[in-house]
Amino acid sequence: MRRLRYGFIVLGLLFCLTTTATASVSVGIGIGLPNVSIGINLGGYPDLRPIPGYPVYYAPNVYGNYFFYDGMYWVFWNDAWYASSWYNGPWALVDPYVVPLYILRVPVRYYREPPPYFRGWGPDRPPRWGQHWGRGWEDRRHGWDRWDRSRAPRRAPLPTYQRSYSGDRYPGVEQQRRLNRESYRYEPRNPAVRRHMRAVEQRPPAPAPRQERPEMRGPAAAPPAPMHRGPEHERQAPMRMEPRAPQGVEPRQMEPRHEPRMDRMERQERMQERMPMERMERGGGGERGGGPERGRGPDRDEGRGR
C-alpha cells in the first residue's frame, strides 16, 4: 500500500515537470527581439574555443551551456534556448523549431551545465531532442542529427572587438547595434538568424522621455483665442452697455486709437445685431414700408381721407 502511494506521488511530479518544460519552450515563434535577462552574467569577454569538426565555438570557462555560431551567441538555460549578438545579452528567446541544426548537433560533452535528463546519453552524441521535445518536433525536424561532416560550413569569425567593452563600459542596445554595424560585417547563413538580425537592426529606437517646462513653451502651445462668442457665452458673461455712435458717423471713427482688434470685431458684430431690432421698433424695414419717414404711414392716409 505504501509503495502504491509513493508511485502516485512520483507520477504526479513527473506530470508537473513535463507540463512545465513544455510550457517553457513553446513561447513565441522564431527568435524574439532582445529583451530577456537570464542567469548568465559575465564580467568580460569569454574564452571561446572551436569544437572539432563543428562550425561552433564553446566556452569552457563559463559555468553554463554557452556557444557561438553563425555570428551570434547561444545559451541553453532553464530548458530553453536564447540568442544574442553580444556576449552578455540582452537575450532573445528562441523557439525550438528554429534553433539552428549545428547548435542542436553539439555533443553532450560540451555542455558545461547539462540538465538532469542528459544523464545516460552518449557524451560524443548530440542530446536526444526528439525524445525531449516530443513527436511533433521530431516530425517537423526529421533528420536533424544526420549530416555530412565533410560539407560542414566554416566557422564564423569571432566578434573580438567586444573585448574592449566590459563592466561599466558594456553598451546598451542602441550602442550595440551601432558598434555591430561598424565593427562586425558578417552575414549569417541561417535564415532564422538572418531574419532576427535584420529585425534587430530595423527596430526603431525607444523614444526618450521629453520633459517640457512651462517657460519653454512657445506661442503655439497656448490655446487659440475664440473668434466669436456664441449665445451660451454671452449669457454667462456680464453684459456691457456701450455708447451708440451718432447718426452719420462711422463706427470706426468712434473707436479709441489703441483699441484691440478683437474688441473692434465684437463691437461691429453687436452693432449689426442691434440694427434689425432698432428697425423693428421704428416700424419695420424698407421691405414692409417702414423707416423714419414712413413709420406712421397708415395715420397719414387716414388724415388724407378726412
C-alpha positions as CSV (number, residue, x, y, z in Angstrom):
1,M,0.0,0.0,0.0
2,R,2.8,2.4,0.9
3,R,4.6,1.6,-2.4
4,L,1.4,2.3,-4.4
5,R,1.1,5.7,-2.6
6,Y,4.7,6.6,-3.5
7,G,4.1,5.5,-7.1
8,F,1.2,8.0,-7.4
9,I,3.4,10.8,-5.9
10,V,6.2,10.1,-8.4
11,L,3.8,10.1,-11.3
12,G,2.3,13.4,-10.2
13,L,5.7,15.0,-10.0
14,L,6.7,13.7,-13.5
15,F,3.5,15.1,-14.9
16,C,4.1,18.5,-13.4
17,L,7.7,18.6,-14.7
18,T,6.6,17.6,-18.2
19,T,3.9,20.3,-18.3
20,T,6.4,23.0,-17.1
21,A,9.0,22.0,-19.6
22,T,6.5,22.1,-22.5
23,A,5.2,25.5,-21.5
24,S,8.7,27.0,-21.1
25,V,9.8,26.1,-24.7
26,S,6.6,26.9,-26.5
27,V,6.7,30.7,-26.1
28,G,6.9,32.7,-29.3
29,I,7.7,31.8,-32.9
30,G,11.2,32.3,-34.2
31,I,13.8,34.4,-32.4
32,G,12.3,37.3,-30.4
33,L,13.8,40.8,-30.0
34,P,16.4,41.0,-27.3
35,N,14.6,41.8,-24.1
36,V,15.4,38.9,-21.6
37,S,17.9,38.8,-18.8
38,I,18.9,35.3,-17.9
39,G,21.2,33.7,-15.3
40,I,24.5,34.3,-17.2
41,N,26.3,37.4,-16.2
42,L,29.9,37.6,-17.5
43,G,32.4,40.0,-16.2
44,G,34.3,40.2,-19.5
45,Y,34.6,38.6,-22.9
46,P,34.6,34.8,-22.6
47,D,37.3,32.4,-23.9
48,L,35.7,30.8,-26.9
49,R,37.2,27.6,-28.4
50,P,36.2,25.8,-31.5
51,I,34.5,22.4,-31.3
52,P,36.5,20.0,-33.5
53,G,34.5,19.1,-36.6
54,Y,31.7,21.6,-35.9
55,P,31.3,25.2,-37.0
56,V,30.5,26.1,-33.4
57,Y,32.6,27.5,-30.5
58,Y,32.0,26.8,-26.8
59,A,33.1,28.5,-23.6
60,P,34.9,26.0,-21.3
61,N,35.4,28.6,-18.6
62,V,31.8,29.6,-18.4
63,Y,29.7,27.6,-16.0
64,G,26.8,27.2,-18.4
65,N,25.8,25.9,-21.8
66,Y,27.4,28.7,-23.8
67,F,28.1,28.6,-27.6
68,F,28.9,30.8,-30.5
69,Y,27.6,30.0,-34.0
70,D,26.8,32.0,-37.2
71,G,27.6,35.4,-35.7
72,M,25.5,35.0,-32.5
73,Y,25.9,33.7,-29.0
74,W,23.7,30.8,-27.9
75,V,22.8,29.7,-24.4
76,F,20.8,26.7,-23.3
77,W,19.4,27.8,-19.9
78,N,16.4,26.7,-17.9
79,D,15.3,24.2,-20.6
80,A,15.2,26.8,-23.3
81,W,17.4,28.3,-26.0
82,Y,18.4,32.0,-26.1
83,A,20.4,34.0,-28.5
84,S,22.2,37.4,-28.6
85,S,24.5,39.4,-30.8
86,W,26.6,40.4,-27.7
87,Y,28.3,38.1,-25.3
88,N,26.4,39.3,-22.2
89,G,23.0,39.9,-23.7
90,P,20.3,41.0,-23.6
91,W,19.0,37.7,-24.8
92,A,16.1,36.7,-27.1
93,L,14.0,33.6,-26.6
94,V,14.4,31.1,-29.5
95,D,11.6,28.7,-30.4
96,P,12.8,25.1,-30.5
97,Y,11.5,24.7,-34.1
98,V,14.0,27.2,-35.4
99,V,17.1,26.5,-33.4
100,P,20.0,26.1,-35.9
101,L,20.8,22.4,-36.7
102,Y,24.5,22.8,-35.9
103,I,23.7,24.1,-32.4
104,L,21.4,21.0,-31.9
105,R,24.2,18.7,-33.1
106,V,26.8,19.8,-30.5
107,P,27.8,16.7,-28.5
108,V,26.7,16.4,-24.9
109,R,30.3,16.7,-23.5
110,Y,30.4,20.4,-24.4
111,Y,27.5,21.3,-22.2
112,R,29.2,22.6,-19.0
113,E,26.0,22.5,-17.1
114,P,23.8,19.8,-18.5
115,P,20.3,19.3,-17.3
116,P,19.5,16.1,-15.3
117,Y,17.8,14.4,-18.2
118,F,21.1,14.4,-20.2
119,R,22.4,11.6,-17.9
120,G,22.9,8.3,-19.7
121,W,23.3,9.9,-23.1
122,G,26.5,9.4,-25.0
123,P,29.0,12.2,-24.5
124,D,30.0,12.2,-28.1
125,R,26.5,12.3,-29.4
126,P,24.1,15.2,-29.5
127,P,21.3,15.4,-27.0
128,R,18.1,13.4,-27.8
129,W,16.0,16.5,-28.6
130,G,13.3,14.4,-30.3
131,Q,12.8,12.4,-27.1
132,H,12.7,15.6,-25.0
133,W,10.5,17.8,-27.1
134,G,8.2,15.1,-28.4
135,R,7.0,13.6,-31.7
136,G,5.7,16.9,-33.1
137,W,9.1,18.4,-33.0
138,E,10.7,15.2,-34.4
139,D,8.3,15.1,-37.3
140,R,9.0,18.7,-38.3
141,R,12.8,18.5,-37.9
142,H,13.2,15.0,-39.2
143,G,16.8,14.1,-40.0
144,W,18.3,16.9,-37.9
145,D,21.1,14.6,-36.5
146,R,22.2,13.2,-39.8
147,W,24.7,15.3,-41.8
148,D,27.9,15.1,-43.9
149,R,30.8,16.3,-41.8
150,S,32.9,16.9,-44.9
151,R,30.4,19.6,-46.0
152,A,30.2,21.5,-42.7
153,P,30.4,25.3,-43.2
154,R,33.3,27.3,-42.0
155,R,33.1,28.9,-38.6
156,A,32.0,32.5,-38.4
157,P,34.7,34.9,-37.3
158,L,34.5,35.9,-33.6
159,P,33.5,39.5,-32.8
160,T,36.7,40.1,-30.8
161,Y,36.1,43.9,-30.9
162,Q,33.7,43.3,-27.9
163,R,36.6,42.6,-25.7
164,S,37.0,46.3,-25.2
165,Y,33.6,46.6,-23.6
166,S,33.1,45.1,-20.2
167,G,31.9,46.1,-16.8
168,D,30.6,49.7,-16.8
169,R,31.6,50.1,-20.4
170,Y,29.2,47.4,-21.6
171,P,27.0,49.1,-24.1
172,G,23.2,49.4,-24.3
173,V,21.1,48.0,-27.1
174,E,21.3,51.1,-29.3
175,Q,25.0,51.3,-29.0
176,Q,25.4,47.6,-29.5
177,R,23.6,47.9,-32.9
178,R,25.9,50.8,-34.0
179,L,29.1,49.0,-32.9
180,N,28.0,45.8,-34.6
181,R,27.4,47.6,-37.9
182,E,30.7,49.3,-37.7
183,S,32.9,46.5,-36.5
184,Y,31.4,43.2,-37.4
185,R,30.2,42.8,-41.0
186,Y,29.3,39.2,-41.1
187,E,26.2,37.9,-42.9
188,P,24.6,34.9,-41.1
189,R,23.9,31.8,-43.2
190,N,21.0,30.5,-41.2
191,P,17.7,32.1,-42.5
192,A,16.2,32.4,-39.0
193,V,19.3,34.1,-37.7
194,R,19.4,36.4,-40.7
195,R,15.8,37.4,-40.2
196,H,16.4,38.0,-36.5
197,M,19.5,40.2,-37.2
198,R,17.5,42.3,-39.7
199,A,14.6,42.7,-37.3
200,V,17.0,43.9,-34.6
201,E,18.7,46.4,-37.0
202,Q,15.3,47.8,-38.2
203,R,13.8,48.1,-34.7
204,P,13.2,51.8,-34.1
205,P,15.0,53.3,-31.1
206,A,13.0,53.8,-28.0
207,P,11.8,57.4,-27.7
208,A,13.4,59.3,-24.9
209,P,11.0,60.8,-22.3
210,R,10.5,64.5,-23.1
211,Q,10.3,66.9,-20.1
212,E,8.9,70.2,-21.1
213,R,9.0,73.2,-18.7
214,P,6.2,75.8,-18.9
215,E,8.6,78.6,-19.5
216,M,10.0,76.8,-22.6
217,R,6.6,76.6,-24.3
218,G,6.2,78.8,-27.4
219,P,3.1,80.7,-28.6
220,A,1.9,77.6,-30.5
221,A,1.3,75.8,-27.2
222,A,-1.3,78.3,-26.0
223,P,-4.9,77.6,-26.8
224,P,-6.3,79.8,-29.7
225,A,-8.4,82.7,-28.7
226,P,-12.1,82.4,-29.6
227,M,-13.0,84.3,-32.8
228,H,-16.7,84.5,-32.0
229,R,-18.7,84.3,-28.8
230,G,-21.8,82.2,-29.1
231,P,-25.1,82.8,-27.2
232,E,-24.1,80.5,-24.4
233,H,-21.0,82.5,-23.7
234,E,-23.0,85.8,-23.8
235,R,-25.5,84.5,-21.3
236,Q,-22.7,83.7,-18.8
237,A,-20.7,86.8,-19.3
238,P,-22.0,90.1,-17.9
239,M,-23.5,92.4,-20.5
240,R,-21.7,95.7,-21.2
241,M,-23.5,98.8,-22.3
242,E,-21.7,100.6,-25.0
243,P,-22.5,104.1,-26.3
244,R,-24.1,104.3,-29.7
245,A,-22.4,106.1,-32.5
246,P,-24.2,109.3,-33.6
247,Q,-26.0,109.2,-36.9
248,G,-23.9,109.8,-39.9
249,V,-20.6,109.0,-38.1
250,E,-18.8,105.8,-39.0
251,P,-18.2,103.4,-36.0
252,R,-14.5,103.2,-36.8
253,Q,-14.1,107.0,-36.0
254,M,-15.5,106.5,-32.5
255,E,-13.1,103.7,-31.6
256,P,-10.1,104.6,-29.5
257,R,-6.9,104.6,-31.3
258,H,-5.3,101.8,-29.4
259,E,-8.3,99.5,-29.0
260,P,-7.5,95.9,-29.6
261,R,-8.6,94.3,-32.9
262,M,-10.8,91.7,-31.2
263,D,-12.8,94.4,-29.4
264,R,-13.4,96.2,-32.6
265,M,-14.7,93.0,-34.3
266,E,-17.0,92.3,-31.4
267,R,-18.4,95.9,-31.4
268,Q,-19.1,95.6,-35.1
269,E,-20.9,92.3,-34.7
270,R,-23.1,93.7,-31.9
271,M,-23.9,96.8,-33.9
272,Q,-25.0,94.6,-36.8
273,E,-27.1,92.5,-34.4
274,R,-28.8,95.6,-32.9
275,M,-29.6,97.3,-36.3
276,P,-32.5,94.9,-37.2
277,M,-34.0,95.3,-33.7
278,E,-34.0,99.1,-34.0
279,R,-35.7,98.9,-37.4
280,M,-38.4,96.7,-36.0
281,E,-39.0,99.1,-33.1
282,R,-39.3,102.1,-35.5
283,G,-41.9,100.4,-37.7
284,G,-40.2,97.8,-39.8
285,G,-37.6,97.8,-42.6
286,G,-37.9,99.1,-46.1
287,E,-39.5,96.0,-47.4
288,R,-42.5,96.4,-45.2
289,G,-42.9,100.1,-45.7
290,G,-41.1,101.2,-42.5
291,G,-38.3,103.6,-41.9
292,P,-38.1,107.1,-40.2
293,E,-40.1,108.8,-42.9
294,R,-42.8,106.1,-43.3
295,G,-43.1,104.9,-39.7
296,R,-46.7,106.2,-39.4
297,G,-47.9,105.7,-42.9
298,P,-51.5,104.5,-42.0
299,D,-52.2,107.6,-39.9
300,R,-51.3,109.9,-42.8
301,D,-53.6,108.0,-45.2
302,E,-56.4,108.4,-42.7
303,G,-55.7,112.2,-42.5
304,R,-55.9,112.5,-46.2
305,G,-59.3,110.7,-46.3
306,R,-60.7,113.1,-43.8
